[in-house]
């Protein structure tokens, strides 16, 4: 049996969902601020 879903940390923001930009933080564009990698990198039809 496989585990249902394993969430992987976003390497871009290290799972925080935010990126430090100077003295402020912005939402990570790669994961969209979730801190985790998107479920599927390639959208399937
Ligand atoms: Zn991210």
mmCIF file of the protein (N, C-alpha, C, O) and its ligand, coordinates in Angstrom:
data_MODEL
# 
_entry.id   MODEL 
# 
loop_
_entity.id 
_entity.type 
_entity.pdbx_number_of_molecules 
1 polymer     1 
2 non-polymer 1 
# 
_entity_poly.entity_id                      1 
_entity_poly.type                           'polypeptide(L)' 
_entity_poly.nstd_linkage                   no 
_entity_poly.nstd_monomer                   no 
_entity_poly.pdbx_seq_one_letter_code       
;(UNK)(UNK)(UNK)(UNK)(UNK)(UNK)(UNK)(UNK)(UNK)(UNK)(UNK)(UNK)(UNK)(UNK)(UNK)(UNK)
(UNK)(UNK)(UNK)(UNK)(UNK)(UNK)(UNK)(UNK)(UNK)(UNK)(UNK)(UNK)(UNK)(UNK)(UNK)(UNK)
(UNK)(UNK)(UNK)(UNK)(UNK)(UNK)(UNK)(UNK)(UNK)(UNK)(UNK)(UNK)(UNK)
;
_entity_poly.pdbx_seq_one_letter_code_can   XXXXXXXXXXXXXXXXXXXXXXXXXXXXXXXXXXXXXXXXXXXXX 
_entity_poly.pdbx_strand_id                 A 
# 
loop_
_entity_poly_seq.entity_id 
_entity_poly_seq.num 
_entity_poly_seq.mon_id 
_entity_poly_seq.hetero 
1 1  UNK n 
1 2  UNK n 
1 3  UNK n 
1 4  UNK n 
1 5  UNK n 
1 6  UNK n 
1 7  UNK n 
1 8  UNK n 
1 9  UNK n 
1 10 UNK n 
1 11 UNK n 
1 12 UNK n 
1 13 UNK n 
1 14 UNK n 
1 15 UNK n 
1 16 UNK n 
1 17 UNK n 
1 18 UNK n 
1 19 UNK n 
1 20 UNK n 
1 21 UNK n 
1 22 UNK n 
1 23 UNK n 
1 24 UNK n 
1 25 UNK n 
1 26 UNK n 
1 27 UNK n 
1 28 UNK n 
1 29 UNK n 
1 30 UNK n 
1 31 UNK n 
1 32 UNK n 
1 33 UNK n 
1 34 UNK n 
1 35 UNK n 
1 36 UNK n 
1 37 UNK n 
1 38 UNK n 
1 39 UNK n 
1 40 UNK n 
1 41 UNK n 
1 42 UNK n 
1 43 UNK n 
1 44 UNK n 
1 45 UNK n 
# 
loop_
_struct_asym.id 
_struct_asym.entity_id 
A 1 
B 2 
# 
loop_
_chem_comp.id 
_chem_comp.type 
_chem_comp.mon_nstd_flag 
UNK 'L-peptide linking' . 
ZN  non-polymer         . 
# 
_pdbx_entity_nonpoly.entity_id   2 
_pdbx_entity_nonpoly.name        ? 
_pdbx_entity_nonpoly.comp_id     ZN 
# 
_pdbx_nonpoly_scheme.asym_id         B 
_pdbx_nonpoly_scheme.entity_id       2 
_pdbx_nonpoly_scheme.mon_id          ZN 
_pdbx_nonpoly_scheme.ndb_seq_num     1 
_pdbx_nonpoly_scheme.pdb_seq_num     101 
_pdbx_nonpoly_scheme.auth_seq_num    101 
_pdbx_nonpoly_scheme.pdb_mon_id      ZN 
_pdbx_nonpoly_scheme.auth_mon_id     ZN 
_pdbx_nonpoly_scheme.pdb_strand_id   A 
_pdbx_nonpoly_scheme.pdb_ins_code    . 
# 
loop_
_atom_site.group_PDB 
_atom_site.id 
_atom_site.type_symbol 
_atom_site.label_atom_id 
_atom_site.label_alt_id 
_atom_site.label_comp_id 
_atom_site.label_asym_id 
_atom_site.label_entity_id 
_atom_site.label_seq_id 
_atom_site.pdbx_PDB_ins_code 
_atom_site.Cartn_x 
_atom_site.Cartn_y 
_atom_site.Cartn_z 
_atom_site.occupancy 
_atom_site.B_iso_or_equiv 
_atom_site.pdbx_formal_charge 
_atom_site.auth_seq_id 
_atom_site.auth_comp_id 
_atom_site.auth_asym_id 
_atom_site.auth_atom_id 
_atom_site.pdbx_PDB_model_num 
ATOM   1   N  N  . UNK A 1 1  ? 0.830  -1.216 0.000   1.00 0.00 ? 1   UNK A N  1 
ATOM   2   C  CA . UNK A 1 1  ? 0.000  0.000  0.000   1.00 0.00 ? 1   UNK A CA 1 
ATOM   3   C  C  . UNK A 1 1  ? 0.852  1.248  0.000   1.00 0.00 ? 1   UNK A C  1 
ATOM   4   O  O  . UNK A 1 1  ? 1.818  1.361  0.755   1.00 0.00 ? 1   UNK A O  1 
ATOM   5   N  N  . UNK A 1 2  ? 0.488  2.173  -0.845  1.00 0.00 ? 2   UNK A N  1 
ATOM   6   C  CA . UNK A 1 2  ? 1.239  3.418  -0.890  1.00 0.00 ? 2   UNK A CA 1 
ATOM   7   C  C  . UNK A 1 2  ? 0.562  4.461  -0.007  1.00 0.00 ? 2   UNK A C  1 
ATOM   8   O  O  . UNK A 1 2  ? -0.657 4.445  0.168   1.00 0.00 ? 2   UNK A O  1 
ATOM   9   N  N  . UNK A 1 3  ? 1.343  5.341  0.532   1.00 0.00 ? 3   UNK A N  1 
ATOM   10  C  CA . UNK A 1 3  ? 0.753  6.478  1.259   1.00 0.00 ? 3   UNK A CA 1 
ATOM   11  C  C  . UNK A 1 3  ? -0.014 7.337  0.278   1.00 0.00 ? 3   UNK A C  1 
ATOM   12  O  O  . UNK A 1 3  ? 0.391  7.465  -0.877  1.00 0.00 ? 3   UNK A O  1 
ATOM   13  N  N  . UNK A 1 4  ? -1.110 7.928  0.714   1.00 0.00 ? 4   UNK A N  1 
ATOM   14  C  CA . UNK A 1 4  ? -1.998 8.690  -0.163  1.00 0.00 ? 4   UNK A CA 1 
ATOM   15  C  C  . UNK A 1 4  ? -1.281 9.781  -0.929  1.00 0.00 ? 4   UNK A C  1 
ATOM   16  O  O  . UNK A 1 4  ? -1.274 9.791  -2.160  1.00 0.00 ? 4   UNK A O  1 
ATOM   17  N  N  . UNK A 1 5  ? -0.693 10.678 -0.209  1.00 0.00 ? 5   UNK A N  1 
ATOM   18  C  CA . UNK A 1 5  ? -0.007 11.788 -0.886  1.00 0.00 ? 5   UNK A CA 1 
ATOM   19  C  C  . UNK A 1 5  ? 1.123  12.277 -0.016  1.00 0.00 ? 5   UNK A C  1 
ATOM   20  O  O  . UNK A 1 5  ? 0.937  12.605 1.156   1.00 0.00 ? 5   UNK A O  1 
ATOM   21  N  N  . UNK A 1 6  ? 2.280  12.319 -0.601  1.00 0.00 ? 6   UNK A N  1 
ATOM   22  C  CA . UNK A 1 6  ? 3.410  12.830 0.158   1.00 0.00 ? 6   UNK A CA 1 
ATOM   23  C  C  . UNK A 1 6  ? 3.731  14.230 -0.314  1.00 0.00 ? 6   UNK A C  1 
ATOM   24  O  O  . UNK A 1 6  ? 4.106  14.456 -1.465  1.00 0.00 ? 6   UNK A O  1 
ATOM   25  N  N  . UNK A 1 7  ? 3.573  15.148 0.597   1.00 0.00 ? 7   UNK A N  1 
ATOM   26  C  CA . UNK A 1 7  ? 3.845  16.533 0.213   1.00 0.00 ? 7   UNK A CA 1 
ATOM   27  C  C  . UNK A 1 7  ? 5.327  16.793 0.294   1.00 0.00 ? 7   UNK A C  1 
ATOM   28  O  O  . UNK A 1 7  ? 5.995  16.483 1.281   1.00 0.00 ? 7   UNK A O  1 
ATOM   29  N  N  . UNK A 1 8  ? 5.810  17.368 -0.771  1.00 0.00 ? 8   UNK A N  1 
ATOM   30  C  CA . UNK A 1 8  ? 7.221  17.718 -0.792  1.00 0.00 ? 8   UNK A CA 1 
ATOM   31  C  C  . UNK A 1 8  ? 7.388  19.208 -0.562  1.00 0.00 ? 8   UNK A C  1 
ATOM   32  O  O  . UNK A 1 8  ? 6.655  20.039 -1.098  1.00 0.00 ? 8   UNK A O  1 
ATOM   33  N  N  . UNK A 1 9  ? 8.348  19.498 0.228   1.00 0.00 ? 9   UNK A N  1 
ATOM   34  C  CA . UNK A 1 9  ? 8.622  20.907 0.483   1.00 0.00 ? 9   UNK A CA 1 
ATOM   35  C  C  . UNK A 1 9  ? 9.100  21.591 -0.783  1.00 0.00 ? 9   UNK A C  1 
ATOM   36  O  O  . UNK A 1 9  ? 9.841  21.022 -1.584  1.00 0.00 ? 9   UNK A O  1 
ATOM   37  N  N  . UNK A 1 10 ? 8.665  22.799 -0.936  1.00 0.00 ? 10  UNK A N  1 
ATOM   38  C  CA . UNK A 1 10 ? 9.143  23.597 -2.059  1.00 0.00 ? 10  UNK A CA 1 
ATOM   39  C  C  . UNK A 1 10 ? 10.585 23.998 -1.786  1.00 0.00 ? 10  UNK A C  1 
ATOM   40  O  O  . UNK A 1 10 ? 10.901 24.586 -0.752  1.00 0.00 ? 10  UNK A O  1 
ATOM   41  N  N  . UNK A 1 11 ? 11.443 23.670 -2.730  1.00 0.00 ? 11  UNK A N  1 
ATOM   42  C  CA . UNK A 1 11 ? 12.863 23.957 -2.535  1.00 0.00 ? 11  UNK A CA 1 
ATOM   43  C  C  . UNK A 1 11 ? 13.151 25.447 -2.659  1.00 0.00 ? 11  UNK A C  1 
ATOM   44  O  O  . UNK A 1 11 ? 14.154 25.957 -2.160  1.00 0.00 ? 11  UNK A O  1 
ATOM   45  N  N  . UNK A 1 12 ? 12.249 26.113 -3.333  1.00 0.00 ? 12  UNK A N  1 
ATOM   46  C  CA . UNK A 1 12 ? 12.470 27.542 -3.584  1.00 0.00 ? 12  UNK A CA 1 
ATOM   47  C  C  . UNK A 1 12 ? 12.335 28.355 -2.303  1.00 0.00 ? 12  UNK A C  1 
ATOM   48  O  O  . UNK A 1 12 ? 13.110 29.278 -2.054  1.00 0.00 ? 12  UNK A O  1 
ATOM   49  N  N  . UNK A 1 13 ? 11.342 28.001 -1.497  1.00 0.00 ? 13  UNK A N  1 
ATOM   50  C  CA . UNK A 1 13 ? 11.107 28.783 -0.275  1.00 0.00 ? 13  UNK A CA 1 
ATOM   51  C  C  . UNK A 1 13 ? 11.342 27.927 0.962   1.00 0.00 ? 13  UNK A C  1 
ATOM   52  O  O  . UNK A 1 13 ? 11.133 28.387 2.084   1.00 0.00 ? 13  UNK A O  1 
ATOM   53  N  N  . UNK A 1 14 ? 11.773 26.693 0.765   1.00 0.00 ? 14  UNK A N  1 
ATOM   54  C  CA . UNK A 1 14 ? 12.064 25.782 1.867   1.00 0.00 ? 14  UNK A CA 1 
ATOM   55  C  C  . UNK A 1 14 ? 10.839 25.514 2.717   1.00 0.00 ? 14  UNK A C  1 
ATOM   56  O  O  . UNK A 1 14 ? 10.935 25.377 3.937   1.00 0.00 ? 14  UNK A O  1 
ATOM   57  N  N  . UNK A 1 15 ? 9.699  25.441 2.076   1.00 0.00 ? 15  UNK A N  1 
ATOM   58  C  CA . UNK A 1 15 ? 8.482  25.067 2.790   1.00 0.00 ? 15  UNK A CA 1 
ATOM   59  C  C  . UNK A 1 15 ? 7.820  26.205 3.540   1.00 0.00 ? 15  UNK A C  1 
ATOM   60  O  O  . UNK A 1 15 ? 6.870  25.996 4.295   1.00 0.00 ? 15  UNK A O  1 
ATOM   61  N  N  . UNK A 1 16 ? 8.316  27.390 3.332   1.00 0.00 ? 16  UNK A N  1 
ATOM   62  C  CA . UNK A 1 16 ? 7.742  28.514 4.075   1.00 0.00 ? 16  UNK A CA 1 
ATOM   63  C  C  . UNK A 1 16 ? 6.627  29.201 3.294   1.00 0.00 ? 16  UNK A C  1 
ATOM   64  O  O  . UNK A 1 16 ? 5.709  29.787 3.868   1.00 0.00 ? 16  UNK A O  1 
ATOM   65  N  N  . UNK A 1 17 ? 6.730  29.114 1.988   1.00 0.00 ? 17  UNK A N  1 
ATOM   66  C  CA . UNK A 1 17 ? 5.721  29.771 1.162   1.00 0.00 ? 17  UNK A CA 1 
ATOM   67  C  C  . UNK A 1 17 ? 6.039  31.234 0.930   1.00 0.00 ? 17  UNK A C  1 
ATOM   68  O  O  . UNK A 1 17 ? 5.372  31.923 0.158   1.00 0.00 ? 17  UNK A O  1 
ATOM   69  N  N  . UNK A 1 18 ? 7.064  31.685 1.612   1.00 0.00 ? 18  UNK A N  1 
ATOM   70  C  CA . UNK A 1 18 ? 7.454  33.089 1.446   1.00 0.00 ? 18  UNK A CA 1 
ATOM   71  C  C  . UNK A 1 18 ? 8.934  33.177 1.133   1.00 0.00 ? 18  UNK A C  1 
ATOM   72  O  O  . UNK A 1 18 ? 9.741  32.362 1.579   1.00 0.00 ? 18  UNK A O  1 
ATOM   73  N  N  . UNK A 1 19 ? 9.255  34.177 0.363   1.00 0.00 ? 19  UNK A N  1 
ATOM   74  C  CA . UNK A 1 19 ? 10.658 34.398 0.013   1.00 0.00 ? 19  UNK A CA 1 
ATOM   75  C  C  . UNK A 1 19 ? 11.092 35.734 0.582   1.00 0.00 ? 19  UNK A C  1 
ATOM   76  O  O  . UNK A 1 19 ? 10.399 36.743 0.455   1.00 0.00 ? 19  UNK A O  1 
ATOM   77  N  N  . UNK A 1 20 ? 12.219 35.714 1.191   1.00 0.00 ? 20  UNK A N  1 
ATOM   78  C  CA . UNK A 1 20 ? 12.755 36.955 1.734   1.00 0.00 ? 20  UNK A CA 1 
ATOM   79  C  C  . UNK A 1 20 ? 13.297 37.796 0.597   1.00 0.00 ? 20  UNK A C  1 
ATOM   80  O  O  . UNK A 1 20 ? 14.159 37.362 -0.167  1.00 0.00 ? 20  UNK A O  1 
ATOM   81  N  N  . UNK A 1 21 ? 12.782 38.992 0.503   1.00 0.00 ? 21  UNK A N  1 
ATOM   82  C  CA . UNK A 1 21 ? 13.253 39.878 -0.559  1.00 0.00 ? 21  UNK A CA 1 
ATOM   83  C  C  . UNK A 1 21 ? 13.626 41.195 0.090   1.00 0.00 ? 21  UNK A C  1 
ATOM   84  O  O  . UNK A 1 21 ? 12.781 42.050 0.354   1.00 0.00 ? 21  UNK A O  1 
ATOM   85  N  N  . UNK A 1 22 ? 14.912 41.330 0.336   1.00 0.00 ? 22  UNK A N  1 
ATOM   86  C  CA . UNK A 1 22 ? 15.354 42.524 1.042   1.00 0.00 ? 22  UNK A CA 1 
ATOM   87  C  C  . UNK A 1 22 ? 14.833 42.500 2.469   1.00 0.00 ? 22  UNK A C  1 
ATOM   88  O  O  . UNK A 1 22 ? 15.125 41.574 3.227   1.00 0.00 ? 22  UNK A O  1 
ATOM   89  N  N  . UNK A 1 23 ? 14.067 43.510 2.833   1.00 0.00 ? 23  UNK A N  1 
ATOM   90  C  CA . UNK A 1 23 ? 13.558 43.569 4.206   1.00 0.00 ? 23  UNK A CA 1 
ATOM   91  C  C  . UNK A 1 23 ? 12.073 43.211 4.258   1.00 0.00 ? 23  UNK A C  1 
ATOM   92  O  O  . UNK A 1 23 ? 11.395 43.488 5.247   1.00 0.00 ? 23  UNK A O  1 
ATOM   93  N  N  . UNK A 1 24 ? 11.582 42.602 3.199   1.00 0.00 ? 24  UNK A N  1 
ATOM   94  C  CA . UNK A 1 24 ? 10.187 42.174 3.231   1.00 0.00 ? 24  UNK A CA 1 
ATOM   95  C  C  . UNK A 1 24 ? 10.067 40.794 2.627   1.00 0.00 ? 24  UNK A C  1 
ATOM   96  O  O  . UNK A 1 24 ? 11.011 40.273 2.032   1.00 0.00 ? 24  UNK A O  1 
ATOM   97  N  N  . UNK A 1 25 ? 8.899  40.212 2.787   1.00 0.00 ? 25  UNK A N  1 
ATOM   98  C  CA . UNK A 1 25 ? 8.694  38.859 2.284   1.00 0.00 ? 25  UNK A CA 1 
ATOM   99  C  C  . UNK A 1 25 ? 7.618  38.851 1.215   1.00 0.00 ? 25  UNK A C  1 
ATOM   100 O  O  . UNK A 1 25 ? 6.603  39.540 1.314   1.00 0.00 ? 25  UNK A O  1 
ATOM   101 N  N  . UNK A 1 26 ? 7.871  38.055 0.195   1.00 0.00 ? 26  UNK A N  1 
ATOM   102 C  CA . UNK A 1 26 ? 6.889  37.945 -0.879  1.00 0.00 ? 26  UNK A CA 1 
ATOM   103 C  C  . UNK A 1 26 ? 6.478  36.485 -1.043  1.00 0.00 ? 26  UNK A C  1 
ATOM   104 O  O  . UNK A 1 26 ? 7.212  35.568 -0.673  1.00 0.00 ? 26  UNK A O  1 
ATOM   105 N  N  . UNK A 1 27 ? 5.322  36.297 -1.590  1.00 0.00 ? 27  UNK A N  1 
ATOM   106 C  CA . UNK A 1 27 ? 4.824  34.942 -1.793  1.00 0.00 ? 27  UNK A CA 1 
ATOM   107 C  C  . UNK A 1 27 ? 5.692  34.227 -2.818  1.00 0.00 ? 27  UNK A C  1 
ATOM   108 O  O  . UNK A 1 27 ? 6.068  34.791 -3.845  1.00 0.00 ? 27  UNK A O  1 
ATOM   109 N  N  . UNK A 1 28 ? 5.994  32.993 -2.518  1.00 0.00 ? 28  UNK A N  1 
ATOM   110 C  CA . UNK A 1 28 ? 6.791  32.194 -3.430  1.00 0.00 ? 28  UNK A CA 1 
ATOM   111 C  C  . UNK A 1 28 ? 5.993  31.911 -4.689  1.00 0.00 ? 28  UNK A C  1 
ATOM   112 O  O  . UNK A 1 28 ? 4.867  31.416 -4.632  1.00 0.00 ? 28  UNK A O  1 
ATOM   113 N  N  . UNK A 1 29 ? 6.599  32.236 -5.836  1.00 0.00 ? 29  UNK A N  1 
ATOM   114 C  CA . UNK A 1 29 ? 5.881  32.082 -7.102  1.00 0.00 ? 29  UNK A CA 1 
ATOM   115 C  C  . UNK A 1 29 ? 5.847  30.634 -7.533  1.00 0.00 ? 29  UNK A C  1 
ATOM   116 O  O  . UNK A 1 29 ? 4.966  30.228 -8.290  1.00 0.00 ? 29  UNK A O  1 
ATOM   117 N  N  . UNK A 1 30 ? 6.792  29.858 -7.060  1.00 0.00 ? 30  UNK A N  1 
ATOM   118 C  CA . UNK A 1 30 ? 6.886  28.479 -7.529  1.00 0.00 ? 30  UNK A CA 1 
ATOM   119 C  C  . UNK A 1 30 ? 5.774  27.622 -6.932  1.00 0.00 ? 30  UNK A C  1 
ATOM   120 O  O  . UNK A 1 30 ? 5.154  26.816 -7.626  1.00 0.00 ? 30  UNK A O  1 
ATOM   121 N  N  . UNK A 1 31 ? 5.535  27.805 -5.651  1.00 0.00 ? 31  UNK A N  1 
ATOM   122 C  CA . UNK A 1 31 ? 4.516  26.974 -4.997  1.00 0.00 ? 31  UNK A CA 1 
ATOM   123 C  C  . UNK A 1 31 ? 3.233  27.763 -4.756  1.00 0.00 ? 31  UNK A C  1 
ATOM   124 O  O  . UNK A 1 31 ? 2.223  27.204 -4.328  1.00 0.00 ? 31  UNK A O  1 
ATOM   125 N  N  . UNK A 1 32 ? 3.278  29.044 -5.028  1.00 0.00 ? 32  UNK A N  1 
ATOM   126 C  CA . UNK A 1 32 ? 2.086  29.855 -4.864  1.00 0.00 ? 32  UNK A CA 1 
ATOM   127 C  C  . UNK A 1 32 ? 1.809  30.193 -3.413  1.00 0.00 ? 32  UNK A C  1 
ATOM   128 O  O  . UNK A 1 32 ? 0.690  30.565 -3.059  1.00 0.00 ? 32  UNK A O  1 
ATOM   129 N  N  . UNK A 1 33 ? 2.826  30.065 -2.573  1.00 0.00 ? 33  UNK A N  1 
ATOM   130 C  CA . UNK A 1 33 ? 2.659  30.442 -1.176  1.00 0.00 ? 33  UNK A CA 1 
ATOM   131 C  C  . UNK A 1 33 ? 2.237  29.295 -0.284  1.00 0.00 ? 33  UNK A C  1 
ATOM   132 O  O  . UNK A 1 33 ? 1.989  29.491 0.905   1.00 0.00 ? 33  UNK A O  1 
ATOM   133 N  N  . UNK A 1 34 ? 2.154  28.109 -0.840  1.00 0.00 ? 34  UNK A N  1 
ATOM   134 C  CA . UNK A 1 34 ? 1.739  26.971 -0.015  1.00 0.00 ? 34  UNK A CA 1 
ATOM   135 C  C  . UNK A 1 34 ? 2.913  26.386 0.757   1.00 0.00 ? 34  UNK A C  1 
ATOM   136 O  O  . UNK A 1 34 ? 2.742  25.808 1.830   1.00 0.00 ? 34  UNK A O  1 
ATOM   137 N  N  . UNK A 1 35 ? 4.097  26.544 0.200   1.00 0.00 ? 35  UNK A N  1 
ATOM   138 C  CA . UNK A 1 35 ? 5.276  25.988 0.855   1.00 0.00 ? 35  UNK A CA 1 
ATOM   139 C  C  . UNK A 1 35 ? 5.563  24.570 0.413   1.00 0.00 ? 35  UNK A C  1 
ATOM   140 O  O  . UNK A 1 35 ? 6.565  23.971 0.802   1.00 0.00 ? 35  UNK A O  1 
ATOM   141 N  N  . UNK A 1 36 ? 4.671  24.045 -0.405  1.00 0.00 ? 36  UNK A N  1 
ATOM   142 C  CA . UNK A 1 36 ? 4.871  22.679 -0.902  1.00 0.00 ? 36  UNK A CA 1 
ATOM   143 C  C  . UNK A 1 36 ? 4.852  22.663 -2.416  1.00 0.00 ? 36  UNK A C  1 
ATOM   144 O  O  . UNK A 1 36 ? 4.242  23.515 -3.063  1.00 0.00 ? 36  UNK A O  1 
ATOM   145 N  N  . UNK A 1 37 ? 5.524  21.690 -2.954  1.00 0.00 ? 37  UNK A N  1 
ATOM   146 C  CA . UNK A 1 37 ? 5.517  21.572 -4.400  1.00 0.00 ? 37  UNK A CA 1 
ATOM   147 C  C  . UNK A 1 37 ? 4.104  21.289 -4.891  1.00 0.00 ? 37  UNK A C  1 
ATOM   148 O  O  . UNK A 1 37 ? 3.331  20.612 -4.213  1.00 0.00 ? 37  UNK A O  1 
ATOM   149 N  N  . UNK A 1 38 ? 3.773  21.797 -6.045  1.00 0.00 ? 38  UNK A N  1 
ATOM   150 C  CA . UNK A 1 38 ? 2.462  21.501 -6.619  1.00 0.00 ? 38  UNK A CA 1 
ATOM   151 C  C  . UNK A 1 38 ? 2.302  19.998 -6.822  1.00 0.00 ? 38  UNK A C  1 
ATOM   152 O  O  . UNK A 1 38 ? 3.277  19.288 -7.068  1.00 0.00 ? 38  UNK A O  1 
ATOM   153 N  N  . UNK A 1 39 ? 1.080  19.529 -6.718  1.00 0.00 ? 39  UNK A N  1 
ATOM   154 C  CA . UNK A 1 39 ? 0.802  18.092 -6.798  1.00 0.00 ? 39  UNK A CA 1 
ATOM   155 C  C  . UNK A 1 39 ? 1.368  17.510 -8.087  1.00 0.00 ? 39  UNK A C  1 
ATOM   156 O  O  . UNK A 1 39 ? 2.007  16.458 -8.073  1.00 0.00 ? 39  UNK A O  1 
ATOM   157 N  N  . UNK A 1 40 ? 1.135  18.192 -9.185  1.00 0.00 ? 40  UNK A N  1 
ATOM   158 C  CA . UNK A 1 40 ? 1.657  17.690 -10.456 1.00 0.00 ? 40  UNK A CA 1 
ATOM   159 C  C  . UNK A 1 40 ? 2.349  18.824 -11.198 1.00 0.00 ? 40  UNK A C  1 
ATOM   160 O  O  . UNK A 1 40 ? 1.796  19.908 -11.379 1.00 0.00 ? 40  UNK A O  1 
ATOM   161 N  N  . UNK A 1 41 ? 3.565  18.542 -11.616 1.00 0.00 ? 41  UNK A N  1 
ATOM   162 C  CA . UNK A 1 41 ? 4.312  19.585 -12.318 1.00 0.00 ? 41  UNK A CA 1 
ATOM   163 C  C  . UNK A 1 41 ? 3.714  19.812 -13.693 1.00 0.00 ? 41  UNK A C  1 
ATOM   164 O  O  . UNK A 1 41 ? 3.636  20.941 -14.177 1.00 0.00 ? 41  UNK A O  1 
ATOM   165 N  N  . UNK A 1 42 ? 3.296  18.721 -14.312 1.00 0.00 ? 42  UNK A N  1 
ATOM   166 C  CA . UNK A 1 42 ? 2.714  18.840 -15.644 1.00 0.00 ? 42  UNK A CA 1 
ATOM   167 C  C  . UNK A 1 42 ? 1.223  18.546 -15.575 1.00 0.00 ? 42  UNK A C  1 
ATOM   168 O  O  . UNK A 1 42 ? 0.817  17.450 -15.189 1.00 0.00 ? 42  UNK A O  1 
ATOM   169 N  N  . UNK A 1 43 ? 0.427  19.505 -15.940 1.00 0.00 ? 43  UNK A N  1 
ATOM   170 C  CA . UNK A 1 43 ? -1.029 19.309 -15.917 1.00 0.00 ? 43  UNK A CA 1 
ATOM   171 C  C  . UNK A 1 43 ? -1.449 18.273 -16.956 1.00 0.00 ? 43  UNK A C  1 
ATOM   172 O  O  . UNK A 1 43 ? -1.042 18.338 -18.116 1.00 0.00 ? 43  UNK A O  1 
ATOM   173 N  N  . UNK A 1 44 ? -2.249 17.340 -16.532 1.00 0.00 ? 44  UNK A N  1 
ATOM   174 C  CA . UNK A 1 44 ? -2.699 16.333 -17.498 1.00 0.00 ? 44  UNK A CA 1 
ATOM   175 C  C  . UNK A 1 44 ? -4.137 16.591 -17.906 1.00 0.00 ? 44  UNK A C  1 
ATOM   176 O  O  . UNK A 1 44 ? -4.945 17.086 -17.120 1.00 0.00 ? 44  UNK A O  1 
ATOM   177 N  N  . UNK A 1 45 ? -4.438 16.250 -19.136 1.00 0.00 ? 45  UNK A N  1 
ATOM   178 C  CA . UNK A 1 45 ? -5.772 16.539 -19.663 1.00 0.00 ? 45  UNK A CA 1 
ATOM   179 C  C  . UNK A 1 45 ? -6.680 15.330 -19.541 1.00 0.00 ? 45  UNK A C  1 
ATOM   180 O  O  . UNK A 1 45 ? -7.844 15.390 -19.935 1.00 0.00 ? 45  UNK A O  1 
HETATM 181 ZN ZN . ZN  B 2 .  ? 7.779  27.869 -2.605  1.00 0.00 ? 101 ZN  A ZN 1 
# 
